[in-house]
Amino acid sequence: MSNTNTYDKSFPVSWEEIHRNSKALAWRLSELKPYKGIIAVTRGGLVPAAIVARELDIRLIDTFCVLSYSQKTKGDVKVLKESSVANNGEGWLIVDDLVDTGETIKAIRSSLPNAHYATVYAKPSGREQVDTFITEVSQDTWIYFPWDMEMKPAPTISERTQK
């Protein structure tokens, strides 16, 4: 079932900010335990996972490919590719950019219940689905990640009001 979410607020994240927050996530995770490897949730978790992997010196990286958004519309969670790690994910670290409603993490957790789940950002509805996160963002906020944006000239106020 697809639905359109209402987002009253915008939260643009720069490359510098995602790097800093992903590094902060790595610091927090380093206090826990050594991990066998990282499973990045595609596509949003790829960049944070690369930063965490570097900071924790983890060389074994896998992916769990999930589709749940199209633009700003949240849809059903569709698993495109599962990870094939053993022992229900025991000793593995799952990394994503964001937990929103928690549905994506629930889908992954059904396959890998013993893994440790970490995100850079967490919204209230999904916060309990992750073990570790850095920054909480309100539920009505759309996060604009740098890989989803492009630099281009902004229209002038005059151009905006003439439409």
Short mmCIF file of the C-alpha atoms (twelve columns), coordinates in Angstrom:
data_MODEL
# 
_entry.id   MODEL 
# 
loop_
_atom_site.group_PDB 
_atom_site.id 
_atom_site.type_symbol 
_atom_site.label_atom_id 
_atom_site.label_alt_id 
_atom_site.label_comp_id 
_atom_site.label_asym_id 
_atom_site.label_seq_id 
_atom_site.Cartn_x 
_atom_site.Cartn_y 
_atom_site.Cartn_z 
_atom_site.pdbx_PDB_model_num 
ATOM 1   C CA . MET A 1   0.000  0.000   0.000   1 
ATOM 2   C CA . SER A 2   1.502  3.319   -1.037  1 
ATOM 3   C CA . ASN A 3   0.822  6.561   0.692   1 
ATOM 4   C CA . THR A 4   1.996  10.114  0.367   1 
ATOM 5   C CA . ASN A 5   3.558  11.528  3.494   1 
ATOM 6   C CA . THR A 6   3.222  15.160  4.484   1 
ATOM 7   C CA . TYR A 7   6.500  16.848  5.229   1 
ATOM 8   C CA . ASP A 8   6.185  20.333  6.690   1 
ATOM 9   C CA . LYS A 9   9.903  20.833  7.232   1 
ATOM 10  C CA . SER A 10  13.040 20.403  5.162   1 
ATOM 11  C CA . PHE A 11  16.441 19.382  6.478   1 
ATOM 12  C CA . PRO A 12  19.204 19.666  3.865   1 
ATOM 13  C CA . VAL A 13  22.334 17.690  4.735   1 
ATOM 14  C CA . SER A 14  25.684 18.657  3.209   1 
ATOM 15  C CA . TRP A 15  28.487 16.264  2.303   1 
ATOM 16  C CA . GLU A 16  30.477 17.653  5.221   1 
ATOM 17  C CA . GLU A 17  27.595 17.058  7.625   1 
ATOM 18  C CA . ILE A 18  26.936 13.459  6.538   1 
ATOM 19  C CA . HIS A 19  30.672 12.779  6.820   1 
ATOM 20  C CA . ARG A 20  30.882 14.325  10.308  1 
ATOM 21  C CA . ASN A 21  27.749 12.512  11.538  1 
ATOM 22  C CA . SER A 22  28.820 9.182   10.019  1 
ATOM 23  C CA . LYS A 23  32.178 9.555   11.746  1 
ATOM 24  C CA . ALA A 24  30.336 10.302  15.018  1 
ATOM 25  C CA . LEU A 25  28.334 7.115   14.443  1 
ATOM 26  C CA . ALA A 26  31.601 5.199   14.031  1 
ATOM 27  C CA . TRP A 27  32.909 6.652   17.316  1 
ATOM 28  C CA . ARG A 28  29.777 5.515   19.115  1 
ATOM 29  C CA . LEU A 29  29.928 2.052   17.526  1 
ATOM 30  C CA . SER A 30  33.624 1.634   18.348  1 
ATOM 31  C CA . GLU A 31  32.734 1.508   22.044  1 
ATOM 32  C CA . LEU A 32  30.511 -1.535  21.579  1 
ATOM 33  C CA . LYS A 33  32.220 -4.561  20.060  1 
ATOM 34  C CA . PRO A 34  34.219 -5.605  17.026  1 
ATOM 35  C CA . TYR A 35  32.070 -6.532  14.041  1 
ATOM 36  C CA . LYS A 36  32.590 -9.287  11.480  1 
ATOM 37  C CA . GLY A 37  31.535 -6.875  8.759   1 
ATOM 38  C CA . ILE A 38  29.061 -4.238  7.641   1 
ATOM 39  C CA . ILE A 39  25.878 -4.637  5.658   1 
ATOM 40  C CA . ALA A 40  24.945 -1.375  3.938   1 
ATOM 41  C CA . VAL A 41  21.257 -0.781  3.253   1 
ATOM 42  C CA . THR A 42  21.035 0.451   -0.326  1 
ATOM 43  C CA . ARG A 43  21.112 3.021   -1.477  1 
ATOM 44  C CA . GLY A 44  21.074 5.553   1.351   1 
ATOM 45  C CA . GLY A 45  23.293 3.513   3.640   1 
ATOM 46  C CA . LEU A 46  26.168 3.159   1.167   1 
ATOM 47  C CA . VAL A 47  27.918 6.443   1.980   1 
ATOM 48  C CA . PRO A 48  27.572 6.210   5.785   1 
ATOM 49  C CA . ALA A 49  28.637 2.537   5.636   1 
ATOM 50  C CA . ALA A 50  31.800 3.429   3.697   1 
ATOM 51  C CA . ILE A 51  32.735 6.054   6.291   1 
ATOM 52  C CA . VAL A 52  31.981 3.754   9.235   1 
ATOM 53  C CA . ALA A 53  33.926 0.916   7.572   1 
ATOM 54  C CA . ARG A 54  36.965 3.144   7.145   1 
ATOM 55  C CA . GLU A 55  36.848 4.465   10.702  1 
ATOM 56  C CA . LEU A 56  36.393 1.008   12.259  1 
ATOM 57  C CA . ASP A 57  38.831 -0.642  9.811   1 
ATOM 58  C CA . ILE A 58  36.190 -3.079  8.581   1 
ATOM 59  C CA . ARG A 59  37.023 -4.613  5.198   1 
ATOM 60  C CA . LEU A 60  34.135 -7.032  4.754   1 
ATOM 61  C CA . ILE A 61  31.105 -5.183  3.354   1 
ATOM 62  C CA . ASP A 62  27.861 -6.594  1.970   1 
ATOM 63  C CA . THR A 63  24.580 -4.999  0.890   1 
ATOM 64  C CA . PHE A 64  20.911 -5.501  1.639   1 
ATOM 65  C CA . CYS A 65  18.996 -3.935  -1.246  1 
ATOM 66  C CA . VAL A 66  15.583 -2.510  -0.368  1 
ATOM 67  C CA . LEU A 67  13.115 -0.255  -2.184  1 
ATOM 68  C CA . SER A 68  10.641 1.725   -0.086  1 
ATOM 69  C CA . TYR A 69  10.582 5.302   -1.437  1 
ATOM 70  C CA . SER A 70  9.981  6.976   -4.753  1 
ATOM 71  C CA . GLN A 71  10.723 10.680  -4.491  1 
ATOM 72  C CA . LYS A 72  8.831  11.753  -1.350  1 
ATOM 73  C CA . THR A 73  6.294  8.923   -1.497  1 
ATOM 74  C CA . LYS A 74  6.654  6.038   0.954   1 
ATOM 75  C CA . GLY A 75  5.539  2.709   -0.430  1 
ATOM 76  C CA . ASP A 76  5.611  -0.930  0.543   1 
ATOM 77  C CA . VAL A 77  9.026  -2.310  1.394   1 
ATOM 78  C CA . LYS A 78  10.345 -4.451  -1.441  1 
ATOM 79  C CA . VAL A 79  13.464 -6.535  -0.809  1 
ATOM 80  C CA . LEU A 80  15.535 -6.643  -4.003  1 
ATOM 81  C CA . LYS A 81  18.552 -8.531  -2.586  1 
ATOM 82  C CA . GLU A 82  19.149 -10.024 0.843   1 
ATOM 83  C CA . SER A 83  22.494 -10.480 2.506   1 
ATOM 84  C CA . SER A 84  23.612 -14.085 2.854   1 
ATOM 85  C CA . VAL A 85  25.565 -13.774 6.115   1 
ATOM 86  C CA . ALA A 86  25.318 -16.676 8.558   1 
ATOM 87  C CA . ASN A 87  23.961 -16.943 12.108  1 
ATOM 88  C CA . ASN A 88  21.062 -14.536 11.559  1 
ATOM 89  C CA . GLY A 89  23.518 -11.650 11.322  1 
ATOM 90  C CA . GLU A 90  25.243 -12.292 14.663  1 
ATOM 91  C CA . GLY A 91  28.306 -10.034 14.876  1 
ATOM 92  C CA . TRP A 92  27.311 -7.960  11.837  1 
ATOM 93  C CA . LEU A 93  26.586 -4.250  11.676  1 
ATOM 94  C CA . ILE A 94  23.694 -2.961  9.539   1 
ATOM 95  C CA . VAL A 95  24.149 0.690   8.468   1 
ATOM 96  C CA . ASP A 96  21.579 3.002   6.874   1 
ATOM 97  C CA . ASP A 97  21.291 6.752   6.502   1 
ATOM 98  C CA . LEU A 98  17.889 7.056   8.163   1 
ATOM 99  C CA . VAL A 99  15.175 5.172   9.994   1 
ATOM 100 C CA . ASP A 100 11.831 6.836   9.227   1 
ATOM 101 C CA . THR A 101 8.821  4.635   9.997   1 
ATOM 102 C CA . GLY A 102 10.983 1.613   10.788  1 
ATOM 103 C CA . GLU A 103 9.422  -0.574  8.089   1 
ATOM 104 C CA . THR A 104 12.680 -1.024  6.151   1 
ATOM 105 C CA . ILE A 105 14.583 -2.031  9.288   1 
ATOM 106 C CA . LYS A 106 11.758 -4.423  10.275  1 
ATOM 107 C CA . ALA A 107 12.027 -6.134  6.879   1 
ATOM 108 C CA . ILE A 108 15.784 -6.540  7.247   1 
ATOM 109 C CA . ARG A 109 15.550 -7.581  10.905  1 
ATOM 110 C CA . SER A 110 13.219 -10.440 9.923   1 
ATOM 111 C CA . SER A 111 16.181 -11.919 7.991   1 
ATOM 112 C CA . LEU A 112 18.983 -10.786 10.302  1 
ATOM 113 C CA . PRO A 113 17.528 -10.556 13.820  1 
ATOM 114 C CA . ASN A 114 20.880 -10.803 15.630  1 
ATOM 115 C CA . ALA A 115 22.685 -7.969  13.835  1 
ATOM 116 C CA . HIS A 116 23.355 -4.536  15.329  1 
ATOM 117 C CA . TYR A 117 21.343 -1.786  13.568  1 
ATOM 118 C CA . ALA A 118 22.767 1.732   13.234  1 
ATOM 119 C CA . THR A 119 21.592 4.828   11.386  1 
ATOM 120 C CA . VAL A 120 22.854 8.371   11.173  1 
ATOM 121 C CA . TYR A 121 19.383 9.916   11.511  1 
ATOM 122 C CA . ALA A 122 16.272 8.607   13.277  1 
ATOM 123 C CA . LYS A 123 12.663 9.762   13.322  1 
ATOM 124 C CA . PRO A 124 10.383 9.053   16.307  1 
ATOM 125 C CA . SER A 125 8.287  6.379   14.541  1 
ATOM 126 C CA . GLY A 126 11.328 4.258   13.727  1 
ATOM 127 C CA . ARG A 127 13.739 5.117   16.533  1 
ATOM 128 C CA . GLU A 128 13.011 1.944   18.519  1 
ATOM 129 C CA . GLN A 129 13.908 -0.219  15.505  1 
ATOM 130 C CA . VAL A 130 17.597 0.764   15.634  1 
ATOM 131 C CA . ASP A 131 20.207 0.054   18.273  1 
ATOM 132 C CA . THR A 132 22.368 3.122   17.640  1 
ATOM 133 C CA . PHE A 133 21.780 6.480   15.946  1 
ATOM 134 C CA . ILE A 134 23.280 9.967   16.062  1 
ATOM 135 C CA . THR A 135 20.629 12.613  15.348  1 
ATOM 136 C CA . GLU A 136 16.869 12.585  15.871  1 
ATOM 137 C CA . VAL A 137 14.744 14.466  13.340  1 
ATOM 138 C CA . SER A 138 11.018 15.190  13.667  1 
ATOM 139 C CA . GLN A 139 8.623  12.896  11.807  1 
ATOM 140 C CA . ASP A 140 7.303  15.713  9.587   1 
ATOM 141 C CA . THR A 141 10.759 16.564  8.221   1 
ATOM 142 C CA . TRP A 142 12.066 15.503  4.820   1 
ATOM 143 C CA . ILE A 143 15.827 15.007  4.848   1 
ATOM 144 C CA . TYR A 144 17.585 16.065  1.649   1 
ATOM 145 C CA . PHE A 145 20.786 14.042  1.387   1 
ATOM 146 C CA . PRO A 146 23.605 15.427  -0.769  1 
ATOM 147 C CA . TRP A 147 23.473 12.485  -3.192  1 
ATOM 148 C CA . ASP A 148 19.830 13.389  -3.950  1 
ATOM 149 C CA . MET A 149 20.512 17.053  -4.747  1 
ATOM 150 C CA . GLU A 150 22.283 18.978  -7.450  1 
ATOM 151 C CA . MET A 151 23.814 22.421  -7.486  1 
ATOM 152 C CA . LYS A 152 22.091 24.840  -9.832  1 
ATOM 153 C CA . PRO A 153 21.288 28.537  -9.866  1 
ATOM 154 C CA . ALA A 154 18.283 29.467  -7.758  1 
ATOM 155 C CA . PRO A 155 15.505 31.461  -9.435  1 
ATOM 156 C CA . THR A 156 15.234 35.065  -8.337  1 
ATOM 157 C CA . ILE A 157 12.314 36.228  -6.206  1 
ATOM 158 C CA . SER A 158 11.019 38.079  -9.242  1 
ATOM 159 C CA . GLU A 159 11.077 34.909  -11.341 1 
ATOM 160 C CA . ARG A 160 9.286  32.948  -8.624  1 
ATOM 161 C CA . THR A 161 6.473  35.480  -8.195  1 
ATOM 162 C CA . GLN A 162 5.782  35.812  -11.936 1 
ATOM 163 C CA . LYS A 163 4.620  32.212  -12.231 1 
# 
